[in-house]
Every structure is written in C-alpha cells, then in structure tokens.
Amino acid sequence: YLPPTATNTSARLAGLRDILRARGVQAYIVPSTDAHMSEYISQRDARLGWITGFTGSAGTAVVTQDKAALWTDSRYWTQAERELDCSWELQRTTSIESIAMWIIKAVPSEGNVSLDPFLFSIDTWNSYSRALQGSGRTLLPLETNLVDQAWGDQRPPPSSSEIYSLPAEFTGSSWQEKVAGIRQQMEQHLQHPTAVLLSGLEETAWLFNLRGDDIPYNPVFYSYTLLTNTTISLFVEQSRLSGAARESLTSGCPGPLCVELQEYGQVSAHLRRYAQGNVTVWLGTEYTTYGLYSIIPQEKLLEEKYSPVMITKAVKNAREQEMLRAAHVRDAVAVVQYLLWLEKTVPQGQVDEFSGAQHIDALRWAQEHSRGPSFQSISASG
C-alpha cells in the first residue's frame, strides 16, 4: 500500500543503482545541501527530495544496490513516514556515526562509499572519513553527481532571472570601498593571505551590491568570488547580469578594481591554477565545501570559521541600519492593514488560513521597494 502522500521512487532508485553499478560504487550518500552550504536551497538542488520523495529541509540518504535509508531529525519523522514509499527505511537519528554504522553493515568490506565532495562541508567530510576509517570501506569523492545523472532532463533548469545592482541609496558603501576594506584586512593579517575565497552566496551578493532570486525567499544568486591583492574574479552566469550590474563591475578596468567575469562552472579550474603559485588562500570553513577545499594544498590554506567578508557584513553601517528600520516600518503598515481587513472580513465568514496568507502577502508586495516575503507566510487560527 502506497499512501497518497508518498512518492513512488522505484524507477528513480533503479536508475541510480544502474549508475552505481557502472561506476563500481557500493553506496552513495545524498545530503540536503547545495554547493554553497546554503540554509535554503533551490528546487534544482533538491536532490534528496527527488530521490526519496521526502520534502523536509534537513536529512541524509544512503542508497546501496539493495537498500535505501533516510536519516532525519524528530521534526520530520511524521512527515517522512507519510512521504517515503516502501523502498526506504526511516532512521530516527542524524549522527554521522549512525550513518557510518549502517553503511558498514550494508556494504561489504573493500567496498566504495561515494559522495559529491562539492555538497559536503569540510567538517562533514572529515567526520565521515573518521567514522569509516579502519572499516575496510573506502570513502571515494566523485565530482560527477550521480543523482543529477539519474535525474537527467527532468531536473529543473538553472535560474535565468536577472542579476541586478542594489542602488547606492540602500548600501551605504560602494563595492569598491568594500573590496578596499577586505584587502586592508588581508594586509593586516599575521599570515598575510594573498587571496580570499568566497563560497557563501550572501558574501558575493553583499560584496558587489548585487541581488538575484535563485533561491525562493532569498535575494541571492549562484556565484563564487576569488579576491586577491591585485585581481577580482567573479564566477557567475554572465548572461544574467543586467546592463547596470555589468557596467558597475567593469568600471575600474583595467586595474586592481576591475572585476574579471568568469562562468560559474570555472571556479575549480581557476582555483587549481591559482593554487600552483606562491599563495595563501583565506577561506571560511563553515560554508566552504570539501571539493573546493581539497583543491588547495594544505600549506597554502588560511582556515578560519568565517571569512573577513562574512564578519564585516555582519556589522551594519549607518545607512543599512536606517534602511532596516524603514523596512520594519513599512512591514508594520502592511500588518496593521491586514488586521483591519481581518476585523472587517472575518465576521462575514469568508476568511481561511490560506486566503489570509495570500492577502497579507499582497499587502506586503504593495509596499514601496518590496521584493517579496523573506519566507512563506505561516498562517494559523484557533
């Protein structure tokens, strides 16, 4: 019996297992993250959801030739029971040790356990490596994502929406001033790094005063940045940059404030070439993937939890503080309008939770400078 809330994943698993066999892989680990360790992800990156049918925001799946299991925390147990079909085992824990123990039981000795290194943080990779050490199972990174292969042309396409410049009236600092500030921190650091690698989507968006909508409710776009003492490389889908954004980025050419635009997929190759020189790359380990981290020789790394960009952007300048307060006032206007609408409409018996959420969203959209809600409205009554 398959409940109506569950997805039949038999064909999806069969396709993935064919690929595993062809690759000589005995187990494949699928996380719920994207290549930037984002808290929220796009539908294109919802690999865990596609292979399992589970739509919760956190979890890990492992697929072998004859078994499949999902690990998630207690927030999602009931949801997982409703959404998983009979092909899946639900594991009510999230520890890497428990995942590794399951793998050791399911995979014969000398078997390969594979994953996409560009979807796992440095700490998570190291935890899997330690947990499987001495078990006879080999942790094998594969840069080709096998779920993407199985998903094929059914996978949602990448975003094609415009990447736009944030007007100076909102930022309080030009991107050139921000770059100069980060370079000053590089010079003042005891280890004198020659470059900063930015992997977090909000880092590049903040640094260049650019915005997009690649992830629902988040004004970011897929990108990386390598900022050196003398050069700036922005890895992004160039065709999506608005004319104003492109003009802003290239206004300092030639020179140290000239942004060299490269395609998003070129970051690994560029980083590999850069790391061959006499360099030190500063990165934030919290949101850099093991895939990028492993490209840079250990002796050329400056590892800190957060990059100087992430630390600097957390301290809001006077203009940003003013904009935050103004945004809260505009949102308060929308909420008051909504409460007035409820007072008039509820007695007529025509409001339910869904229509209420739609109405407050519309009121917020109508406010000046609105770019939409920061999360899906949570509407409840009773």
C-alpha positions as CSV (number, residue, x, y, z in Angstrom):
1,Y,0.0,0.0,0.0
2,L,1.4,3.4,-1.0
3,P,-0.3,6.3,0.8
4,P,-1.4,9.2,-1.4
5,T,1.2,11.5,0.3
6,A,4.1,9.2,-0.7
7,T,6.1,9.3,-4.0
8,N,6.9,6.0,-5.8
9,T,10.7,6.2,-6.1
10,S,11.2,2.7,-7.5
11,A,12.2,3.9,-11.0
12,R,14.4,6.6,-9.6
13,L,16.3,4.2,-7.4
14,A,16.6,1.7,-10.2
15,G,18.2,4.4,-12.4
16,L,20.6,5.5,-9.7
17,R,21.6,1.9,-9.0
18,D,22.4,1.3,-12.6
19,I,24.8,4.2,-12.4
20,L,26.3,2.9,-9.2
21,R,27.0,-0.4,-10.8
22,A,28.6,1.2,-13.8
23,R,30.8,3.3,-11.5
24,G,31.8,0.4,-9.2
25,V,30.1,2.2,-6.2
26,Q,28.5,0.2,-3.4
27,A,26.9,3.0,-1.5
28,Y,26.1,6.7,-2.4
29,I,25.5,9.4,0.2
30,V,23.0,12.1,-0.7
31,P,22.8,15.3,1.5
32,S,20.1,18.0,1.7
33,T,22.6,20.8,1.0
34,D,23.8,22.7,-2.1
35,A,27.3,23.6,-3.2
36,H,27.3,26.8,-1.0
37,M,26.1,25.2,2.2
38,S,23.0,27.4,1.9
39,E,20.4,27.2,4.7
40,Y,17.7,27.2,2.0
41,I,18.1,25.6,-1.5
42,S,16.5,25.8,-4.9
43,Q,14.4,23.1,-6.5
44,R,17.3,22.3,-8.8
45,D,19.4,21.4,-5.8
46,A,16.6,19.3,-4.1
47,R,18.4,16.0,-4.8
48,L,17.4,14.4,-1.5
49,G,13.8,15.3,-2.2
50,W,13.9,13.9,-5.7
51,I,15.5,10.5,-4.8
52,T,13.4,9.9,-1.6
53,G,10.2,11.8,-2.1
54,F,10.8,13.4,1.3
55,T,10.3,17.2,1.3
56,G,11.7,18.2,4.7
57,S,14.5,20.7,4.8
58,A,17.1,18.5,6.5
59,G,18.2,14.9,6.1
60,T,20.7,12.5,4.6
61,A,20.0,9.5,2.4
62,V,22.2,6.5,1.6
63,V,21.5,4.2,-1.4
64,T,23.1,0.8,-1.9
65,Q,22.3,-1.9,-4.5
66,D,19.6,-3.4,-2.4
67,K,18.8,-0.9,0.4
68,A,17.9,2.7,0.8
69,A,17.6,4.7,4.1
70,L,16.9,8.2,5.2
71,W,18.2,9.9,8.3
72,T,16.4,13.0,9.6
73,D,15.6,14.6,13.0
74,S,12.5,14.5,15.1
75,R,10.9,17.5,13.5
76,Y,10.3,15.4,10.3
77,W,9.6,11.9,11.5
78,T,5.8,12.1,11.0
79,Q,6.3,13.8,7.6
80,A,8.9,11.2,6.5
81,E,6.5,8.4,7.4
82,R,3.9,9.9,5.1
83,E,6.2,10.7,2.2
84,L,8.5,7.7,2.0
85,D,7.5,4.7,0.0
86,C,8.3,1.1,0.9
87,S,11.7,1.3,-0.8
88,W,13.0,3.3,2.2
89,E,14.0,2.8,5.8
90,L,13.5,5.7,8.1
91,Q,16.3,6.2,10.6
92,R,15.3,8.3,13.5
93,T,18.7,10.0,14.1
94,T,21.1,12.3,12.3
95,S,24.5,11.4,13.6
96,I,27.2,10.6,11.1
97,E,28.3,7.7,13.3
98,S,24.9,6.0,12.9
99,I,25.0,6.6,9.2
100,A,28.5,5.1,9.0
101,M,27.5,2.0,11.1
102,W,24.6,1.4,8.8
103,I,26.9,1.7,5.8
104,I,29.4,-0.7,7.3
105,K,26.6,-3.3,7.8
106,A,25.2,-2.8,4.3
107,V,28.4,-2.5,2.3
108,P,30.9,-5.5,2.0
109,S,34.5,-5.0,3.1
110,E,36.6,-3.3,0.4
111,G,33.5,-1.6,-0.9
112,N,33.5,2.0,-2.2
113,V,31.3,4.6,-0.5
114,S,30.9,7.6,-2.7
115,L,29.6,11.2,-2.5
116,D,29.8,14.5,-4.3
117,P,32.6,16.5,-2.4
118,F,31.0,19.8,-3.6
119,L,27.9,19.1,-1.5
120,F,29.7,18.4,1.8
121,S,31.3,20.7,4.3
122,I,34.9,20.2,5.3
123,D,33.8,19.1,8.8
124,T,31.2,16.7,7.5
125,W,33.7,15.1,5.1
126,N,36.2,14.7,7.9
127,S,33.5,13.1,10.2
128,Y,32.6,10.5,7.5
129,S,36.3,9.8,6.9
130,R,36.9,9.2,10.6
131,A,33.8,7.1,11.1
132,L,34.7,4.8,8.2
133,Q,38.4,4.6,9.0
134,G,39.7,1.1,9.6
135,S,36.4,-0.4,8.4
136,G,37.7,-1.6,5.0
137,R,35.3,0.7,3.2
138,T,36.8,3.5,1.0
139,L,35.3,7.0,1.0
140,L,35.5,7.9,-2.6
141,P,34.8,11.5,-3.8
142,L,33.1,11.7,-7.3
143,E,32.9,15.2,-8.9
144,T,30.1,14.0,-11.2
145,N,26.9,14.0,-9.2
146,L,25.2,10.6,-9.6
147,V,21.7,11.8,-8.6
148,D,21.9,14.5,-11.2
149,Q,22.8,11.8,-13.8
150,A,19.8,9.7,-12.7
151,W,17.5,12.8,-12.6
152,G,18.5,13.7,-16.2
153,D,16.4,16.2,-18.2
154,Q,13.7,16.0,-15.6
155,R,15.9,18.1,-13.3
156,P,14.7,21.7,-13.0
157,P,16.7,24.1,-15.2
158,P,19.0,26.7,-13.7
159,S,17.6,30.1,-13.0
160,S,17.6,32.6,-15.9
161,S,16.3,35.6,-14.0
162,E,18.3,38.9,-14.0
163,I,21.0,39.7,-11.5
164,Y,20.7,43.3,-10.7
165,S,22.6,46.1,-8.8
166,L,21.3,47.3,-5.5
167,P,21.1,51.1,-5.7
168,A,23.6,53.1,-3.6
169,E,20.9,54.6,-1.5
170,F,20.4,51.2,0.1
171,T,24.0,50.1,0.7
172,G,25.9,53.0,2.3
173,S,29.1,51.7,0.7
174,S,30.2,51.1,-2.9
175,W,31.6,47.7,-3.8
176,Q,34.9,49.3,-4.4
177,E,35.0,50.6,-0.8
178,K,34.1,47.1,0.4
179,V,36.9,45.5,-1.6
180,A,39.4,48.0,-0.3
181,G,38.3,47.2,3.2
182,I,38.7,43.5,2.8
183,R,42.1,43.9,1.1
184,Q,43.2,46.0,4.1
185,Q,42.3,43.2,6.4
186,M,44.3,40.8,4.3
187,E,47.4,43.0,4.6
188,Q,46.9,43.4,8.3
189,H,46.5,39.6,9.0
190,L,49.6,38.0,10.6
191,Q,49.7,35.3,7.8
192,H,49.3,37.9,5.0
193,P,46.9,35.9,2.8
194,T,47.2,36.7,-0.9
195,A,43.5,35.8,-1.6
196,V,40.1,35.3,-0.1
197,L,37.8,32.6,-1.4
198,L,34.1,33.4,-1.1
199,S,31.7,30.5,-1.3
200,G,28.6,31.7,0.7
201,L,26.1,33.2,-1.7
202,E,25.4,36.1,0.6
203,E,29.1,37.0,0.6
204,T,29.4,37.8,-3.1
205,A,25.9,39.4,-3.1
206,W,27.0,41.8,-0.3
207,L,30.5,42.5,-1.6
208,F,29.3,43.6,-5.1
209,N,26.0,45.1,-4.1
210,L,24.2,42.7,-6.4
211,R,21.0,40.7,-5.8
212,G,19.1,37.9,-7.5
213,D,16.4,35.3,-6.8
214,D,17.9,31.9,-7.4
215,I,16.6,30.6,-4.1
216,P,13.0,31.3,-3.0
217,Y,12.7,34.0,-0.4
218,N,16.5,34.7,-0.6
219,P,17.9,37.6,-2.7
220,V,21.0,35.7,-3.8
221,F,22.4,34.2,-7.0
222,Y,24.8,31.3,-7.6
223,S,28.3,32.6,-7.6
224,Y,31.8,32.4,-6.2
225,T,34.5,35.1,-5.8
226,L,38.3,34.9,-5.6
227,L,39.6,38.2,-4.3
228,T,43.3,38.6,-4.4
229,N,45.6,41.6,-3.6
230,T,45.5,42.8,-7.2
231,T,42.7,41.0,-9.0
232,I,39.0,40.2,-8.6
233,S,37.4,37.1,-10.2
234,L,33.6,36.7,-10.1
235,F,32.3,33.4,-11.2
236,V,28.7,33.8,-12.3
237,E,26.3,33.1,-15.2
238,Q,27.4,36.3,-17.1
239,S,24.4,36.4,-19.4
240,R,22.2,37.1,-16.5
241,L,23.9,40.3,-15.3
242,S,21.8,43.4,-16.0
243,G,23.5,46.1,-18.1
244,A,23.8,48.3,-15.0
245,A,25.4,45.5,-13.0
246,R,27.9,44.7,-15.7
247,E,28.8,48.4,-16.1
248,S,29.3,48.7,-12.4
249,L,31.6,45.7,-12.1
250,T,33.8,46.7,-15.1
251,S,34.1,50.4,-14.4
252,G,37.5,50.0,-12.9
253,C,39.1,48.2,-15.8
254,P,42.0,48.0,-16.2
255,G,43.4,47.9,-12.7
256,P,43.0,46.3,-9.3
257,L,39.3,47.3,-9.1
258,C,38.5,45.6,-12.4
259,V,36.2,42.6,-11.9
260,E,37.1,39.7,-14.2
261,L,33.9,37.9,-15.1
262,Q,34.1,34.1,-15.5
263,E,31.5,31.5,-15.9
264,Y,30.1,29.9,-12.7
265,G,31.4,26.4,-13.5
266,Q,35.0,27.6,-14.0
267,V,35.8,28.2,-10.3
268,S,37.5,24.8,-9.7
269,A,39.8,25.1,-12.7
270,H,40.7,28.7,-11.9
271,L,41.4,27.9,-8.2
272,R,43.6,25.0,-9.2
273,R,45.7,27.2,-11.4
274,Y,45.9,29.9,-8.8
275,A,47.0,27.5,-6.1
276,Q,50.1,26.5,-8.1
277,G,51.7,29.8,-7.2
278,N,53.3,31.2,-4.1
279,V,49.9,31.9,-2.5
280,T,47.9,31.7,0.7
281,V,44.1,31.4,0.4
282,W,41.9,32.6,3.2
283,L,38.5,30.8,3.5
284,G,35.6,30.3,5.9
285,T,35.4,26.6,6.8
286,E,31.8,26.8,7.9
287,Y,30.5,27.1,4.3
288,T,33.3,26.1,2.0
289,T,32.8,22.6,0.5
290,Y,35.4,19.9,0.8
291,G,35.5,19.8,-3.0
292,L,36.9,23.4,-3.2
293,Y,39.0,23.0,0.0
294,S,40.8,19.9,-1.4
295,I,41.9,21.7,-4.5
296,I,44.2,24.0,-2.4
297,P,47.4,22.4,-0.9
298,Q,47.2,22.3,2.9
299,E,50.2,24.5,3.4
300,K,48.6,27.2,1.2
301,L,45.4,27.5,3.3
302,L,44.4,30.0,5.9
303,E,41.4,28.4,7.6
304,E,39.1,30.4,9.9
305,K,35.4,29.7,10.7
306,Y,34.3,32.8,8.8
307,S,35.8,34.8,6.0
308,P,36.5,38.6,6.6
309,V,33.6,39.3,4.3
310,M,31.1,37.4,6.5
311,I,32.4,39.2,9.6
312,T,32.4,42.6,8.0
313,K,28.9,42.4,6.5
314,A,27.5,41.4,10.0
315,V,28.3,45.0,11.2
316,K,25.7,47.3,9.6
317,N,26.7,50.8,8.6
318,A,24.6,53.8,9.4
319,R,22.7,53.7,6.0
320,E,22.0,50.0,6.4
321,Q,20.6,50.5,9.9
322,E,18.4,53.3,8.6
323,M,17.1,51.0,5.8
324,L,16.4,48.2,8.3
325,R,14.3,50.5,10.5
326,A,12.4,51.8,7.4
327,A,11.7,48.3,6.2
328,H,10.2,47.4,9.6
329,V,8.0,50.4,9.5
330,R,6.7,49.6,6.0
331,D,6.1,46.0,7.1
332,A,4.2,47.2,10.2
333,V,2.0,49.2,7.9
334,A,1.1,46.1,6.0
335,V,0.4,44.2,9.2
336,V,-1.9,46.9,10.5
337,Q,-3.7,47.0,7.1
338,Y,-4.1,43.2,7.4
339,L,-5.5,43.4,11.0
340,L,-8.1,46.0,9.8
341,W,-9.0,43.7,6.9
342,L,-9.5,40.8,9.3
343,E,-11.7,42.8,11.6
344,K,-14.0,43.6,8.6
345,T,-13.9,40.3,6.8
346,V,-13.8,37.5,9.5
347,P,-17.4,38.2,10.7
348,Q,-18.6,37.5,7.1
349,G,-17.1,34.0,7.4
350,Q,-15.1,34.3,4.2
351,V,-11.5,34.0,5.5
352,D,-9.5,30.9,6.0
353,E,-5.8,30.4,6.7
354,F,-4.8,30.2,3.1
355,S,-6.7,33.3,1.9
356,G,-5.4,35.2,4.9
357,A,-1.8,34.4,4.0
358,Q,-2.5,35.4,0.4
359,H,-3.9,38.8,1.5
360,I,-1.0,39.7,3.8
361,D,1.5,38.7,1.1
362,A,-0.3,41.1,-1.3
363,L,-0.2,43.9,1.2
364,R,3.5,43.5,1.7
365,W,4.1,43.3,-2.0
366,A,2.3,46.7,-2.4
367,Q,4.8,48.4,-0.1
368,E,7.5,50.6,-1.6
369,H,10.7,48.7,-2.5
370,S,9.2,45.3,-1.8
371,R,11.0,42.3,-3.3
372,G,8.6,39.8,-1.7
373,P,8.5,38.0,1.6
374,S,11.5,36.6,3.4
375,F,9.8,33.2,4.0
376,Q,6.4,31.6,3.1
377,S,3.7,33.1,5.3
378,I,2.8,30.9,8.3
379,S,-0.9,31.3,8.8
380,A,-2.9,29.7,11.6
381,S,-6.0,30.3,13.6
382,G,-7.8,28.8,16.6
